[in-house]
């Protein structure tokens, strides 16, 4: 597959330039932020409030030396708290105007989370081959998030493990390549602010695009991640979330 999609067409090159030249879409006011959050909930993504940046590259939580500043839920009950209820999300957004929001994965959707350069390369190849990519978000800390349908617990598989064993957000540094956020995990949903001037999580492909099957993207993403890491892809293990 690497050889089949290795060349860059003019369209692919323009796509890369366009994505790299885009400035993060920041919600200029509460209504813009709220509209994006409600759109995510309307697309079926369960949401819950998350921390936000504090002055001095700190987190709004009271944890000293927070390892994931502005990237984690505010409640330990985030899995049961996550909801698509419009009224609840409106109340959260209005009562917590600075809060980021997470979306719990493994309920309706999963997220394939890859290094930015590998993700841009993979997206070019997928679009050029006519594969439906679905919504994609970019994080200013150098990651591209591909939103897909969840695999849940497929009936024809003997086991399916929760995401804590693979790429839970609190241990993401252990998995610099592809991270598969499934049951038991979460990601920030745009619009979200990260510590640092102008740092954010924002959509580069919106929620008007239907969620694809993750397996339709996986081989191209693992190919791109392997090249990004300077290693050959292992397709024998590429069909599963990465184990730590």
N, C-alpha and C positions, 0 to 999 in steps of 0.2 A: 504493500500500500504506500510505503514511503516513496517509491519510484513513481507510482501512478500519479501522485499529487505533488511531486517534488517541485515542479516548475511554477513560477509565479506569473500569472497573466497581468495585463495592465489593470484589469478590474481588481484583482487581488491586491496589487500594490497600492491602488488608490484607497482600498478599504483599510489597509494597515495605516496609511498616512492619515486618513480621516479619524480613525480610532485614536491614534497616538496624539493627534492635534486637538481632540475634543477637551474642553475644560469641564470639570465636574459640574453637573446640574445641581445647583444649590437651591433649596426652597427659599425664595425671597421673603416669604411671610408664612404665617401659620396655616393659612388656607391652602397654599401650595403644598406644604408638607402633609397636611391632613388629607388632601385629595390623593396624593401618591400612596399614602398608607391605606386609605379606603379602597383604592384600586387594587392593591395587593391582596387585601382581604376579600374583595369581590372576585378575585381570580382563584380564591380557595386557599391562600397562604395563611395559616394561623399565626397570629402576632401576639407579642407580649412586650411590655416596656423593658428597656435596657438602660444601662448607664450612659453617661455622656462625658465629653472632655471637660476637665477643670483646668484653671490657670496653671501654668508651669508643667505642661505635658502630663498632668495627673488625671486620675479618674474621679468621677463624682461620688463613687462609693467611699466608705470610710476605711477601706482596707489599706494598710500601709504597704507600699510597694506592689500594688495590684499588678499581676502579671499580664492581664489583658485589659488595659485601660480603655473604657468606653466601648468595649466589645462584648460585654456579658449581660445577662438578664439581671434585673434588680431583685427578683424574688427567687428563692430556692424552689418554689412551686411552679416554675415557668412552664413545665410540660402540661400540667393540668390547667394552668392559667391561660395558655395560648388559645386564641379564639379568632373567629372571623366575624363575630357579631359587630355590626356597624355602630350601634349605640355605645357599646363598651369601648371600642377603639376611639370614637369621637371623644368620649369622656377622658380617656387616658391622654390623648393628644392635647386636649385643651387644658387639663389640670397639670400636665407635665410638659410644658412647652419646649424644654431643652432636651428631653429624653430621646435617645435612639430607640429603635425597636428591633427585636430579633424575630425571626420566623422559625418555628420548630419544624425540623425535617423529619421524614419518615412517616408522616401522617398522610399528607396529600402529595408531597413532592420531596425529592432528594436534591442535593446540590453537589456537582462535581467542581471542585475548587482546585485551580491549577495556577502555576506561575504565569504572570502576565504575558511574557514573550511567547511562552509555549501555547498559551490560550489564544493569542492573536493568530499565530501560525495555524493552529488547529481550526479556528473559526473560518479562516480563509479557505482552507481545504474542504471543510464541510459544506460551506455555502457554494463553492465552485462545483461540488459533486451533486448538488441538489438535495442534500440531506437537511431536513428541518432542524434548525438549531434551537429554537425556543428563546425564552428570556435569558439575558446575560447581564450581569452587573460587574462593574470594575471597582476594585478597592485600591485606594491610593497607596496602600502599603505593598503593592506589586502583585496582586492576585486578580484572576478573572473567575467569576462564579457562573457556572452553567446550571440553570434551573431545569429540572427534569421531573417526570413522573416518578413516584416512589415505586420501588420494587416490593416493598412490604416483606412478606415471608412467602416466596413463591412455593406453590404446592409441590412442584417437581424437584425441590431441593431438600436435602436431608437436614441442613442446618442454616441458620441465618443469625448472625451475631449483631449485637447492638454497636452503635458507632463508637462507644467509649473504648472499644478494643482497637479502633483503627485511627480515627482522627478527630477525637473530641476537641472542641476549641481550646481547652486549657492545655492540651499537649500537642498542638499543631506544629510546633517547631521541630518535633521529631519526624515529621513527614513533609519534607521540603518539596516533594513532587506532587502527584495527584492525591487529593484528600476527598474521600467520598463521605459526605454528610448524609447519614441515613437515620435510622431509628435511634433516638437518644441524643441527637445533636441539634445544633442550630447555627444560623448565620445571621449577620446583620442584614436587614432589608433596607433598600434605599427609600427615602434619603436618610443617610446617617453621617454624622460627623466623627472624625477621628482626631486624636491629639496632633497638633501641628497646624500651621497656617494653611487653610484651604484644603486640608486632607479630608477625604470623604469616601463614601460608598455610593455609587450612582449607576443608573441604568445606561447601558450602551445599546441594548435591545430590550424593548419594553414588554409588558405583560400582555400586549395584544397578540403576541406570538404564542401558539399553544405549546404546552409542555410536551417534550418528546420523551420517548423511551430512553433511559440512560445508556442502554447497550448499543443504541444506534450511534452514540457519540464516543463510546469508551475507547475503541481501538485507535481512532485518530488522536484522541487526547493523550493516551498513553504513549503513542508513537512520538508525539510532539514533546511530551515531558521527558522521555528518554533521550531525545536529541538535545534538549535543553540541558540535561544533566550530564551529557557526554557519554551515555551508555546505550546499549541496545535494548529495545523493549522486550519484555517477556510476555508474549501473548498467552502462554499457558496459564498465567496467574492474573491476566488483565481483566478477566470477567468478574472479579470479586473486589469488594472494598479492600483496601490495603491493610494488612495486619501489622501491628506494631511489633 
